Structure formats: C-alpha cells, structure tokens
Amino acid sequence: MKLNGTSKTKESKYNSTVSLFLSIGMLVVVLVAFDFSEMPTFGKLFMILWIGVVCAQIYQSYRNSIFSNKSLHHEITDHDLKISGFKQNTSPKAESTKAKPEKDFALRLRKLEGLYRDGLLTTEEYEAKRQDILDEDWGK
C-alpha cells in the first residue's frame, strides 16, 4: 500500500511562538553551559553546526510566530492524498466469511430485505427482485 499526493500544512502561530522560546532557550544553554576552549576540534565543529541549526529554527519560528505578520509558508492547509496498491483484506477470517456459492443467495436475499426495510425499495420491487433470486439456479 502506498500513499500518494500532497499535504500542505502551516504550523500555527501559537506552536511557532512556543518553538521560538524553546529554541532561544536551547541557544542560551549552549552558550552559557559549555566551555568551548576545552572542547576537542570535533566537539567545536559539532557545536558550531548545532548553533547554526538552532539559529535557523529561531528564524523560522520567529517568522511564523505571533510577533510577525510575515510567514514562510503561504499555502493553505490542503490534503490531496490517495491510497494506491491497496489490497482487500485477505486474512483467514476474511476468507472464512466469504460466502460459498450456495450461501450467496441467502446473503443476497438478506441484503435485499435490508434495502426493503430501509425504505429504499417498494414492495413491488422487493418482491420482483426476491423472486428473481429465488428463480436462479442454486447449484443443486
């Protein structure tokens, strides 16, 4: 089973504002808690990369937050998703519930009766279709 299509969504201003404050907090913790002079070179490179990512997050969160009228995303929420390659349930239970040819008639009669009870068929239509089903060869 495969899901195809597009889903364009925009983060809410509230969520962006919360993300903004969390990102600023992460940046402050890194700058205050770590001593960069005692770090190995790999650690310094990692922290520079990490600070860059957090700054990008701060920028995006600010642009989408309650403090800004501009937004990076201009799409409206839209979900155009389709399922492809979907196979019907072939579990053992589904196989056992499949009607055998002699039971198909009973199932068809029950469905017909349900349609009649729901008021979707007139009495004449119900009786005519019921007689058609009963007149078919039942495989005896």
Secondary structure, DSSP 8 states (H G I E B T S, - for coil): -EEEEEEE----HHHHHHHHHHHHHHHHHHHHH--GGGS-HHHHHHHHHHHHHHHHHHHHHHHHSTT-S--S-----EEEEEEES------HHHHHHS--HHHHHHHHHHHHHHHHHTTSS-HHHHHHHHHHHHHS----
